[in-house]
Amino acid sequence: MKLLLLLLGCIISTSAKKCNGVLFDQRYYEPEILKDGLNKVRQLVYSRKDNTVYFLFNQGVLAYDGSVGYINLDNRLSGYYKGIRNATSISIDDKKNRIYIGSIDGLYAIGDRRIPEKFPLYEPIQHLFFKNVLYFTNMRNRMYSFDSDGVKVVDDMRDYVAETFVVDNDGNMLFTNGKKLYKLKLGTRSSAFEIITRSITALSNDLEDRLFAASLDGIFVYNKYKYALDKMSNLHEIKALTFNNMLDPIYVVFDLLVKLKNPVNCVEDDFFL
């Protein structure tokens, strides 16, 4: 039944070239289920160094208790990290291959030793994202940065609150507040502007530094030349999204962790020629 529901997102071409599979960014893919039975996944991040997906999921029964799990895409070894109480958000520093974890107790990081280490930041964290420095929001959704100089208010966000956010190398930020998605350019003191009113279910970026927004009716990429969103796929109800080194989407839908693999080859259909 889960596979049937998953395949409902597949698009079948009716042109001279007939393609079966999931359509994403003008290419067709075969969906591969990596893991099932995941409870309330909130985020995914991908480690380019060790080809591993890290995810935030719920281990609680009566109340939410966030934990950080992982699955290696080479050998499918999976598990989760102990010692972090109620994790709330995860992000990754690709250069150092360091996983940052926000929690109600503050900030943790997982480095090369693969053991969670506590950082000297003890305020409860709502959401975080690493891009040169670590950006995070507190439980009031106010945004700060954290680096070797300590914690600082993000000046551009003094007049705004953010529930989730993602940043590219040029300082373009997408952030959500309620059902609205906003764009802001960090370091310019310019005002944020609303891109769209739509229920956003996940924000992400890829190796090409593109910013993505998943919603109830599809997945979109931010076009920084048009200051707008371009639709990439009809995949919907996506709870979390990331991309591997080959730019293949990895996402969570229902309780399934799915990877889109090997663009499907289209075949000529003489009927349409």
WOHU-V912024 format. One record per pair of residues at least 24 apart in sequence whose ideal C-beta (glycine too) atoms are under 10 Angstrom apart, sorted by sequence separation. I is the first residue (numbers start at 1). GAP is how many residues later the second one is. If there is no record, write none. Layout:
BEGIN
I:GAP / I:GAP
END
This chain:
BEGIN
7:24 / 40:24 / 42:24 / 50:24 / 51:24 / 64:24 / 66:24 / 84:24 / 101:24 / 102:24 / 137:24 / 141:24 / 160:24 / 176:24 / 196:24 / 214:24 / 6:25 / 39:25 / 41:25 / 43:25 / 45:25 / 47:25 / 52:25 / 53:25 / 55:25 / 83:25 / 100:25 / 102:25 / 109:25 / 121:25 / 137:25 / 175:25 / 176:25 / 195:25 / 213:25 / 214:25 / 235:25 / 40:26 / 47:26 / 52:26 / 54:26 / 60:26 / 84:26 / 102:26 / 120:26 / 137:26 / 174:26 / 176:26 / 212:26 / 214:26 / 6:27 / 46:27 / 54:27 / 59:27 / 81:27 / 101:27 / 102:27 / 107:27 / 119:27 / 135:27 / 137:27 / 157:27 / 176:27 / 195:27 / 214:27 / 233:27 / 3:28 / 39:28 / 41:28 / 58:28 / 59:28 / 100:28 / 123:28 / 137:28 / 156:28 / 175:28 / 183:28 / 213:28 / 58:29 / 70:29 / 81:29 / 87:29 / 100:29 / 107:29 / 121:29 / 136:29 / 156:29 / 157:29 / 174:29 / 212:29 / 3:30 / 57:30 / 100:30 / 106:30 / 120:30 / 121:30 / 135:30 / 143:30 / 154:30 / 156:30 / 162:30 / 173:30 / 174:30 / 212:30 / 219:30 / 2:31 / 38:31 / 56:31 / 68:31 / 99:31 / 120:31 / 135:31 / 155:31 / 156:31 / 158:31 / 160:31 / 174:31 / 198:31 / 212:31 / 56:32 / 83:32 / 84:32 / 98:32 / 102:32 / 135:32 / 143:32 / 154:32 / 155:32 / 156:32 / 159:32 / 160:32 / 181:32 / 195:32 / 196:32 / 219:32 / 3:33 / 38:33 / 56:33 / 68:33 / 81:33 / 82:33 / 83:33 / 129:33 / 154:33 / 156:33 / 159:33 / 195:33 / 196:33 / 210:33 / 2:34 / 35:34 / 56:34 / 67:34 / 81:34 / 82:34 / 83:34 / 84:34 / 96:34 / 100:34 / 102:34 / 133:34 / 141:34 / 155:34 / 156:34 / 181:34 / 193:34 / 195:34 / 204:34 / 2:35 / 55:35 / 66:35 / 68:35 / 81:35 / 83:35 / 95:35 / 102:35 / 104:35 / 126:35 / 127:35 / 129:35 / 131:35 / 132:35 / 141:35 / 156:35 / 157:35 / 201:35 / 206:35 / 208:35 / 214:35 / 35:36 / 54:36 / 66:36 / 88:36 / 89:36 / 91:36 / 94:36 / 98:36 / 100:36 / 102:36 / 126:36 / 127:36 / 129:36 / 131:36 / 141:36 / 156:36 / 164:36 / 166:36 / 167:36 / 169:36 / 179:36 / 201:36 / 202:36 / 204:36 / 205:36 / 206:36 / 207:36 / 34:37 / 54:37 / 66:37 / 88:37 / 89:37 / 90:37 / 91:37 / 92:37 / 93:37 / 95:37 / 126:37 / 127:37 / 128:37 / 129:37 / 130:37 / 131:37 / 132:37 / 163:37 / 164:37 / 166:37 / 168:37 / 172:37 / 174:37 / 176:37 / 179:37 / 201:37 / 202:37 / 203:37 / 204:37 / 205:37 / 206:37 / 207:37 / 210:37 / 212:37 / 214:37 / 54:38 / 66:38 / 86:38 / 87:38 / 88:38 / 89:38 / 90:38 / 91:38 / 92:38 / 93:38 / 126:38 / 127:38 / 129:38 / 131:38 / 135:38 / 137:38 / 164:38 / 165:38 / 166:38 / 167:38 / 173:38 / 174:38 / 201:38 / 202:38 / 203:38 / 204:38 / 205:38 / 206:38 / 207:38 / 214:38 / 34:39 / 88:39 / 89:39 / 90:39 / 91:39 / 93:39 / 107:39 / 127:39 / 132:39 / 164:39 / 166:39 / 170:39 / 172:39 / 174:39 / 181:39 / 183:39 / 185:39 / 201:39 / 202:39 / 204:39 / 206:39 / 207:39 / 208:39 / 214:39 / 68:40 / 70:40 / 88:40 / 89:40 / 90:40 / 91:40 / 93:40 / 131:40 / 135:40 / 163:40 / 168:40 / 169:40 / 201:40 / 202:40 / 207:40 / 32:41 / 35:41 / 93:41 / 145:41 / 168:41 / 181:41 / 183:41 / 206:41 / 34:42 / 68:42 / 131:42 / 167:42 / 168:42 / 206:42 / 35:43 / 49:43 / 91:43 / 143:43 / 168:43 / 206:43 / 34:44 / 43:44 / 45:44 / 48:44 / 70:44 / 91:44 / 129:44 / 167:44 / 183:44 / 42:45 / 43:45 / 45:45 / 47:45 / 49:45 / 52:45 / 54:45 / 56:45 / 91:45 / 166:45 / 183:45 / 204:45 / 42:46 / 43:46 / 44:46 / 45:46 / 46:46 / 48:46 / 49:46 / 56:46 / 100:46 / 129:46 / 165:46 / 166:46 / 174:46 / 183:46 / 204:46 / 42:47 / 43:47 / 45:47 / 47:47 / 48:47 / 49:47 / 50:47 / 52:47 / 54:47 / 89:47 / 166:47 / 204:47 / 42:48 / 43:48 / 46:48 / 49:48 / 68:48 / 88:48 / 89:48 / 127:48 / 174:48 / 181:48 / 45:49 / 48:49 / 88:49 / 127:49 / 164:49 / 173:49 / 202:49 / 47:50 / 172:50 / 202:50 / 47:51 / 88:51 / 135:51 / 201:51 / 47:52 / 172:52 / 201:52 / 45:54 / 168:54 / 170:54 / 45:55 / 131:55 / 172:55 / 174:55 / 54:56 / 166:56 / 168:56 / 50:62 / 47:63 / 49:63 / 50:64 / 129:74 / 131:74 / 89:75 / 91:75 / 129:75 / 127:76 / 129:76 / 131:78 / 43:84 / 45:84 / 42:85 / 43:85 / 45:85 / 43:86 / 94:113 / 43:121 / 42:122 / 90:150 / 92:150 / 44:158 / 46:158 / 43:159 / 45:159 / 48:159 / 42:160 / 43:160 / 44:160 / 46:160 / 41:161 / 43:161 / 46:161 / 73:171 / 73:175 / 73:177 / 71:179 / 78:179 / 25:181 / 57:182 / 57:183 / 55:184 / 56:184 / 25:185 / 55:185 / 71:186 / 73:186 / 53:187 / 55:187 / 54:188 / 69:188 / 73:188 / 53:189 / 53:191 / 51:193 / 25:194 / 51:194 / 24:195 / 44:195 / 45:195 / 47:195 / 48:195 / 55:195 / 57:195 / 25:196 / 43:196 / 44:196 / 46:196 / 48:196 / 49:196 / 42:197 / 43:197 / 44:197 / 45:197 / 46:197 / 47:197 / 48:197 / 53:197 / 55:197 / 41:198 / 42:198 / 43:198 / 44:198 / 46:198 / 57:198 / 40:199 / 41:199 / 43:199 / 44:199 / 46:199 / 53:199 / 57:200 / 38:201 / 38:202 / 46:202 / 55:202 / 29:204 / 31:204 / 46:204 / 53:204 / 25:205 / 45:205 / 25:206 / 26:206 / 27:206 / 44:206 / 53:206 / 25:207 / 26:207 / 44:207 / 24:208 / 25:208 / 44:208 / 9:209 / 23:209 / 24:209 / 43:209 / 23:210 / 24:210 / 41:210 / 42:210 / 22:211 / 23:211 / 24:211 / 41:211 / 22:212 / 23:212 / 40:212 / 41:212 / 22:213 / 41:213 / 44:213 / 38:214 / 41:214 / 40:215 / 41:215 / 32:216 / 34:216 / 38:216 / 39:216 / 41:216 / 35:217 / 38:217 / 31:218 / 32:218 / 34:218 / 36:218 / 37:218 / 38:218 / 29:219 / 36:219 / 37:219 / 38:219 / 27:220 / 29:220 / 31:220 / 33:220 / 35:220 / 36:220 / 37:220 / 27:221 / 35:221 / 36:221 / 11:222 / 25:222 / 31:222 / 34:222 / 35:222 / 36:222 / 11:223 / 24:223 / 33:223 / 34:223 / 35:223 / 9:224 / 10:224 / 11:224 / 24:224 / 25:224 / 33:224 / 34:224 / 35:224 / 9:225 / 10:225 / 24:225 / 31:225 / 32:225 / 33:225 / 34:225 / 9:226 / 32:226 / 33:226 / 9:227 / 22:227 / 24:227 / 31:227 / 32:227 / 34:227 / 8:228 / 9:228 / 31:228 / 32:228 / 6:229 / 9:229 / 29:229 / 30:229 / 31:229 / 32:229 / 29:230 / 30:230 / 31:230 / 32:230 / 29:231 / 30:231 / 5:232 / 28:232 / 29:232 / 30:232 / 27:233 / 29:233 / 30:233 / 28:234 / 29:234 / 30:234 / 25:235 / 28:235 / 29:235 / 22:236 / 24:236 / 27:236 / 28:236 / 23:237 / 26:237 / 27:237 / 28:237 / 22:238 / 25:238 / 28:238 / 21:239 / 24:239 / 27:239 / 21:240 / 21:241 / 23:241 / 21:242 / 22:242 / 21:243 / 9:244 / 19:244 / 20:244 / 21:244 / 19:245 / 21:245 / 19:246 / 20:246 / 6:247 / 19:247 / 20:247 / 5:248 / 6:248 / 17:248 / 18:248 / 19:248 / 5:249 / 9:249 / 17:249 / 18:249 / 6:250 / 16:250 / 17:250 / 18:250 / 19:250 / 2:251 / 5:251 / 15:251 / 17:251 / 18:251 / 2:252 / 6:252 / 16:252 / 17:252 / 1:253 / 2:253 / 3:253 / 13:253 / 16:253 / 18:253 / 2:254 / 10:254 / 15:254 / 16:254 / 18:254 / 14:255 / 16:255 / 17:255 / 13:256 / 16:256 / 17:256 / 14:257 / 15:257 / 16:257 / 14:258 / 13:259
END
